[in-house]
Amino acid sequence: MTDISSQYYSKVVLSTTVTDRTTGEKRAEDYTMRDFCSKIEAPEGLEDYNKIIPCTRMSILDCFYEGSFDFTSQTAIDLMYLLLENPDTGDPDLANLLKNTYGITGYAVLPKLADLTDDEIKETVTNGCSGWVRNIEAMRWPDPGLVGGVSYDENNVYDHGSAILSSMLLSDTNTLTKRLNIDFEEANRVLKEYKDLLADFMYSREINVDPEDKTSVWYIRDDALKTLLDDISDMNVFAVLVGLGIMALYTILTMIGDVPWLEWCSLIGLLIVFLTQFVTYCVMGLLNISTNVTTNSVLPFLALGLGVDDMFLILRAFQGEVIKDRVKKKSTNKSLYLALAIEEAGRSMSMTSISNFFAFVFASTIPVLAVSSFCQACVIVIVLNYFYLIFMFAPMLGWFERYWMKEEKSKRAIRRASQIAATEDEMVKLAGGTSNLSPEGLAAIKAMAETSAEDMSPRATPRKRGPNPSPRKENRRGSALGSPRSTFDEGTMRHKLTQALFGVGENIAALLQKKSGKVIALALKGFIMFLAVIGTTKLEFGISISDVAEAGTPEYKFAEIYQSYFSFYTATLNTGNFYADFAGRQQELMDLVDEIAASKYTYLVKGWYLPTMLEFIKTNSTKNCPYHLTEDGLLKEEDYLDAIAWWRKEDLLGKELVIPPYMNKEWDEVEEGGKRQVMGEIELYLSELHGPADFNDMFLDYEAVFKKSGTRLNWKTDDPTYDGLSLIGTGVPFSFFEQYMIIDEYGLRLGGYAIISVFLIVSLFSRNLTVGFGTSFVVATTMFELVGLLVLAGIKMSALPVVTILSCIGIIVEFVGHIANSFAVGPEGVAWATGEDRMVFCLETVALPIIDGSISTLLGIVMLGASKFAFVRRYFFLPYVIIVALGGFNGLVFLPLTLNLSWDAMTKLTGRGKGQADDSVPLVGGQSTPNKSASVQPVGGEEGSESGKTLTAAVPALQLPVTH
């Protein structure tokens, strides 16, 4: 045990220096652990002694003489020797003051390991070690924090342990700038180099101290989780770019067809959606909205999902208007397709965008930084997506349309001229071979030729019916959101992929019209809900390094070892509300900390700022202290901030336990009217935390304490509207598991915001409460199913999956919003269409853009599924796959069925829909009425053959005036 710690420190830590310097700047290879480690700074006026103050680190060696190894390069020299006897640093008065006030004795008075028996070592280790200082609780670790797997004998004396934990604290960048006399950027860079080099050195080998015992030393940085998440975030950026390329390929393939330039417009649309993400980060910077690993990892996928769905909505709407117009033989020279497409698609886009907008606006009010900043970023993404697609992508589409229409007009003019000449020759032959036609006859020929020229366009050929025509009549509304497949023929839809996708909506509609199909859909929904219920009963919270790190890595092994042997954690609660009246709430804060200390998981509340300061003032009240305590042992409210400022100057603990609100400002710069509170530290030792269940119980205890006193955890520090007690938690328990305190309450609140927003917006746009209720019900069940299935997949709830679920809510709204809008609009020509009519209509009109969005979303995240990080596959790839599957089923199957059943039920209840308008067309059953008007057939061969370019009259008698 001794050899492990001494070798670990002296041969690894102290000998490690910053090298690999290639620039001509100040060299750093002479810097060692003593330069970078954190130290307790000497009181004001004694700064010269900072260089001989040892590093702040917690080790089992603090119990023994050998703990002095890091004081100087000469490990036998002790701090007290330097102060008492060394001619250069000696100061007997200061030595006695430090010894009497703080209990600083150094290591020379501690027993040597070599002189102790095993029993004496066990007694020395029991109850922990204080190291070189006795009266400062912050410098004392209990034995469960030093030794893992510890066991005690019947007298509660340490018996043996399975692992040793040593912690080293490094200085912050601001401290290094002063200590090393370098600028901030240089200090930040050198410190990072040192951390990286130390990590590389430790990670590159196992340090086997005893070959027989195979004892290994594992090293981990306290920012390992952040570093891993940063790496994952960087990898996600690459995945987004690759996914964008795959999405582009799919877009080109699926948009090839009727409009020759539409696939290139889709590429431009993808670039515009990608531009939205870049502009979002710019706007966040301007608005001072913080970013974090969670936002950087999830936001790109949400932006792509929402933007690409709406882009496909516009493209399919435009494509539908073009083909619908051709099938109806009403081609126009005017640029109207885009206007008609935006008229149809804009309504659906507006409904889903506004629903998502308000859902995320409300969610951004939640006082959890990771969640609120993400929701604010989502609001920006939604607004920019809508703005860019409507005001940038749509005008670009219109420009291409006008250019295309000019080409179409030119082609029609050429066809018209050639057709007139050919028809005139044909009519001359029919008239007996004479070319002396009257002007009236020539006008009739010209009119017929112009009509036939339009009909001869290969893209204007009416759909050739097969042996099984659609049972529904062809005079649907033909919404631009994806015209029914019946309006497309093989010549028009040349791409088999798009033809196959167009059939999905019709097939689903046909299935849901059958009673057996309804039963199957409801049974599948019930099964998914059953799985979700099972999942929610197994809900776990938190995230740890072992969840993030790849199996087999040093981080993963360290976390595994720690979880196996240790249940001890350190944490800090900081008084984080600068506007709170702490001066008037001293007793309230003392009572709060006492109740925290009473928790079974709180091993010890170390010396925290308020009682430590009061004790110092009380001790020095008869000396040089200008402040006095009241009968209650507290400070007068008017003396509170001034007393803290004095304490920070007089006591070396003052600077450690109380800091100004902003680290880069001096004390005097942050006092404003006596109301700006300093950040005071409340340091905690936590124990008996073996797993998620223990963390959950601990935070439930703390939550009860906080609610009782009205204290808020992790509230905004600069919120002037709140002046109550607020604490900011730091350390592993709060970083990994603090979400326990907010996940239940705020998770339900987030879901409620989304459901209410969907209900209000959909109801307003559809002007129908039935559609609003049905849609919000489906959104609610989808969210519940998502959480349940994620838990079954092994995902723990923390801020990261909560943000992922939030982004999935936006995608859910995209799935259901377009269906709801199309169902509410209903087919044209029906005064009161039945629920089944509307269900069939909405599936035939909007299934295609929804399927496009689903496939493109999956293609956009496919690279995440190949990630080497199990964390990425589990926390990023899997949730989006699940939401696409759930959204597809609920949006294309369950929602239409729900709206169908609820619509018919409300129709029967209200008595509406008993008849139809005179000009309405029944949408259930029936056969399309054949066109009984005159038809024009080609002459000289089969339909569409090269020889059949001239036309004959289809009516039996065509009277043409002939002149001789």
Number of C-alpha atoms within 10 A of each C-alpha: 13 14 10 16 20 18 14 18 20 16 11 16 18 18 13 20 20 22 15 11 13 7 7 6 8 10 14 17 14 11 19 16 23 21 19 23 17 20 21 15 19 19 18 13 9 11 10 11 13 14 16 16 18 21 21 18 18 22 26 26 24 25 23 25 22 22 26 23 20 22 20 16 11 10 14 17 17 24 23 23 17 17 21 16 12 13 9 8 15 15 15 16 11 13 18 17 12 16 17 13 12 16 16 21 21 23 27 19 12 18 16 16 16 11 9 13 10 11 11 12 19 15 15 18 21 17 15 21 23 25 26 28 20 19 16 17 16 19 19 22 23 19 20 26 24 24 24 22 15 18 14 13 9 7 7 11 16 23 18 14 17 13 19 23 19 16 15 16 15 20 16 14 20 15 16 23 16 12 15 13 11 13 13 15 12 17 23 16 11 23 22 14 18 21 17 14 17 20 15 12 15 18 17 9 12 15 18 13 17 11 9 7 8 11 15 14 19 18 20 18 15 13 9 14 21 15 13 18 22 17 12 21 20 14 17 24 15 14 21 21 16 18 24 22 16 18 24 23 15 16 25 16 15 18 24 18 19 18 15 11 15 22 21 15 21 23 18 16 27 23 13 19 26 20 15 26 23 12 14 22 18 12 15 16 12 9 9 9 15 16 16 15 18 21 21 20 24 23 21 19 25 24 26 27 25 27 27 27 23 30 28 26 29 29 27 25 28 31 24 27 25 21 24 24 17 23 19 13 17 11 16 13 11 11 16 15 22 24 15 18 25 21 16 23 28 19 16 23 24 16 24 28 24 19 25 28 23 18 26 29 19 18 25 22 14 19 17 18 19 20 24 21 23 28 26 20 26 26 22 22 28 23 16 20 27 23 13 18 22 18 11 13 22 22 14 15 20 17 14 14 21 17 11 16 16 14 12 15 15 12 12 17 15 12 18 20 14 15 24 21 14 15 21 21 17 16 21 15 12 11 16 9 11 14 15 14 18 14 12 12 18 18 12 14 19 19 13 19 24 20 14 22 22 21 16 21 14 12 18 20 18 16 14 11 10 7 6 6 12 14 12 16 17 16 14 18 17 22 27 29 33 31 28 27 21 19 20 23 18 11 15 20 19 14 16 13 13 17 16 11 17 24 17 18 25 21 14 19 24 13 16 23 18 11 9 11 17 17 12 14 18 16 12 14 19 12 12 18 19 13 14 23 17 14 21 17 11 12 16 17 20 25 23 18 19 19 19 22 21 17 15 10 11 20 23 19 19 18 18 14 14 18 17 15 19 24 19 23 18 18 18 22 22 23 25 25 29 24 21 23 17 23 19 15 14 18 15 13 18 12 13 18 17 13 16 20 19 13 16 13 22 20 19 19 20 20 20 23 22 21 14 17 22 19 15 18 24 17 11 14 14 10 9 9 16 13 17 18 15 9 7 7 13 19 22 16 15 11 15 18 20 14 19 23 18 15 22 20 15 18 17 17 24 22 22 17 21 23 20 21 22 12 9 8 11 12 15 9 9 16 16 9 6 16 15 19 24 24 22 24 23 22 23 23 20 23 20 17 20 15 12 17 12 15 22 20 15 22 20 14 18 20 18 14 18 19 11 10 14 12 17 19 25 21 19 18 18 15 12 11 8 16 14 16 24 24 23 20 21 17 17 15 22 20 17 19 21 24 23 24 19 17 17 11 10 18 18 11 15 22 20 16 18 27 24 18 22 29 21 15 21 29 23 14 18 19 13 13 14 19 26 26 21 23 27 24 16 22 27 19 16 25 22 17 24 26 22 24 24 24 21 19 14 14 23 22 22 20 26 22 22 21 22 22 23 26 24 25 27 24 26 26 25 26 30 25 28 27 26 29 26 25 28 24 18 23 26 15 18 21 17 18 24 21 24 22 20 24 32 26 30 30 27 27 29 29 28 26 26 27 21 21 28 23 16 25 25 19 20 23 27 20 20 24 17 13 16 12 19 18 19 21 17 20 22 21 20 20 22 25 17 16 23 23 15 23 29 20 17 23 29 25 23 22 27 29 25 22 26 23 17 17 24 17 14 13 16 12 9 9 9 12 14 11 11 14 10 9 9 16 20 15 23 15 10 12 13 13 8 6 7 6 6 9 9 16 18 19 15 13 12 11 12 14 11 11 12 14 20 22 21 14 14 11 9 6 7 8 9 15 13 17 11 7
